[in-house]
Amino acid sequence: MSLSILVLSSFIASLISGAVGFGGSILLLPAVIACVGAETAVPVLTIAQLIGNLSRMAFGRAFNGDNR
């Protein structure tokens, strides 16, 4: 049940974050806290945001043709 809550809330947060340009982690934080607890939520969300930002960087480089 908690996995489906996280998937749904992350999808909604990513839609809003994609439209607005920021705030995805702020929207996702309450759902992650409800599922895994406050002590674990911050590291989990930090790693998820790091992976998301690295993938955006890689996709941006591939799209722009940067071969460095």
Buried (B, 14 or more C-beta within 10 A) or exposed (E): EEEEEBEEBBEBBBEBBEEEEEEBBEBBBEBBBBBBEEEEBEEBBEEBEEEBEEEEEEEEEEEEEEEE
